[in-house]
Amino acid sequence: MQKFVIKIGIYGVLSFVLLNAIAFGALFFLGKSQLYKPQFLKNGVPTTQFDYIVLGSSTGLTTLDTKTIDSVMQWNGLNLSMDDSSLNSHVLMLEYFLSLGKKTDKVILCVTPWDLQNPTNTLNDNDYRFLTEINNPVIYQHYQTYDTKGLAVLKYSKYFPLLGMSYYNNELFFPALFTAVQPNKRNRFDEKGNYTYPNAQNAVVPKEPNTIQLSIKNPAFQRMQALCEAHQIELLIYQSPLYRQTVQFPDGKETIINHSAILPEDLFYDPIHVTSVGRTFCTLAFCEALKNNE
């Protein structure tokens, strides 16, 4: 019986080591790819100096088209917005951007009122996409700060990559196998980081118009302000269109382009996202607002 237990223990340890080695290899291939925004920024963007970058969640990803902005404003920019994220992840993206030695004159921060009013930051749904860069101090610090519930698989993946790889297997392991063959494939964004929804209304349910009197309570907003100030980056706040909602911002020192109520209703894809035509409408209006603020 004792020999049996010893053998089980040995096989268990060997299996654990082997599985961690496989997970490490998968992260290696994924880390050399351009699949998600962190890997794209590191491996697919040779430019180091930008006029601006766009940070935000899915609203930033799909509302402002950097190709159009570049054409109209004669700038060079990049959309680093990542869906299913919030302000603390936007701060992380900027920290990661700067840690790679890249620079920008402006940050266009695409916000939502519920995010700005949220006083508590947590790990975001797609923060696992930074896992390939866990040895970067800004990434590990983010996981240490926000991955505090349960087993904390992202934080402890620094030492046991099997944890994060097995927990996020559909999002990490199987994509890693794919990137081993096609490392330059991107996950729903173009070479400038943009994505767009089709020209069709998806789930816009009519409701009464309302006004949101915004109060900023999210501590990540102050971190963004401080980070931009420390690196002499101009911070521009952009509120994308919201279906039948108007946002009123408190006074602040940042430039705010508030397009919460600018979009015709037939150009909404859903209550917070715009169609492809809506994206062109918003981007051109954004450029006009920039010109007026110059």
Secondary structure as the mmCIF struct_conf table of DSSP 4:
data_model
#
loop_
_struct_conf.conf_type_id
_struct_conf.id
_struct_conf.beg_label_comp_id
_struct_conf.beg_label_asym_id
_struct_conf.beg_label_seq_id
_struct_conf.end_label_comp_id
_struct_conf.end_label_asym_id
_struct_conf.end_label_seq_id
HELX_RH_AL_P HELX_RH_AL_P1 GLN A 2 GLY A 31
TURN_TY1_P TURN_TY1_P1 LYS A 32 LYS A 32
BEND BEND1 SER A 33 SER A 33
BEND BEND2 LEU A 35 TYR A 36
HELX_RH_AL_P HELX_RH_AL_P2 LYS A 37 ASN A 43
BEND BEND3 GLY A 44 GLY A 44
STRN STRN1 GLN A 49 LEU A 55
BEND BEND4 SER A 57 SER A 57
HELX_RH_AL_P HELX_RH_AL_P3 SER A 58 THR A 63
HELX_RH_AL_P HELX_RH_AL_P4 THR A 66 MET A 73
TURN_TY1_P TURN_TY1_P2 GLN A 74 GLN A 74
STRN STRN2 GLY A 77 ASN A 79
BEND BEND5 ASP A 83 ASP A 84
HELX_RH_AL_P HELX_RH_AL_P5 LEU A 87 SER A 99
TURN_TY1_P TURN_TY1_P3 LEU A 100 GLY A 101
STRN STRN3 LYS A 103 VAL A 111
HELX_RH_AL_P HELX_RH_AL_P6 PRO A 113 LEU A 116
TURN_TY1_P TURN_TY1_P4 GLN A 117 GLN A 117
TURN_TY1_P TURN_TY1_P5 ASP A 125 ASN A 126
HELX_RH_3T_P HELX_RH_3T_P1 ASP A 127 GLU A 133
TURN_TY1_P TURN_TY1_P6 ILE A 134 ASN A 135
BEND BEND6 ASN A 136 ASN A 136
HELX_RH_AL_P HELX_RH_AL_P7 PRO A 137 TYR A 146
BEND BEND7 LYS A 149 LYS A 149
TURN_TY1_P TURN_TY1_P7 GLY A 150 LEU A 151
HELX_RH_AL_P HELX_RH_AL_P8 VAL A 153 TYR A 156
TURN_TY1_P TURN_TY1_P8 SER A 157 TYR A 159
HELX_RH_AL_P HELX_RH_AL_P9 PRO A 161 TYR A 167
TURN_TY1_P TURN_TY1_P9 TYR A 168 LEU A 172
HELX_RH_AL_P HELX_RH_AL_P10 PHE A 173 VAL A 181
TURN_TY1_P TURN_TY1_P10 PRO A 183 ASN A 184
BEND BEND8 ASN A 187 ARG A 188
TURN_TY1_P TURN_TY1_P11 GLU A 191 LYS A 192
BEND BEND9 GLY A 193 GLY A 193
STRN STRN4 TYR A 197 TYR A 197
BEND BEND10 ASN A 199 ALA A 200
BEND BEND11 ALA A 203 ALA A 203
STRN STRN5 ASN A 210 GLN A 213
HELX_RH_AL_P HELX_RH_AL_P11 PRO A 219 ALA A 230
TURN_TY1_P TURN_TY1_P12 HIS A 231 GLN A 232
STRN STRN6 GLU A 234 GLN A 239
TURN_TY1_P TURN_TY1_P13 TYR A 243 ARG A 244
STRN STRN7 GLN A 245 GLN A 248
HELX_LH_PP_P HELX_LH_PP_P1 PHE A 249 ASP A 251
BEND BEND12 LYS A 253 GLU A 254
STRN STRN8 THR A 255 ASN A 258
TURN_TY1_P TURN_TY1_P14 SER A 260 ALA A 261
BEND BEND13 LEU A 263 LEU A 263
HELX_RH_3T_P HELX_RH_3T_P2 GLU A 265 LEU A 267
STRN STRN9 PHE A 268 PHE A 268
BEND BEND14 TYR A 269 ILE A 272
STRN STRN10 VAL A 274 THR A 275
HELX_RH_AL_P HELX_RH_AL_P12 SER A 276 ASN A 293
#
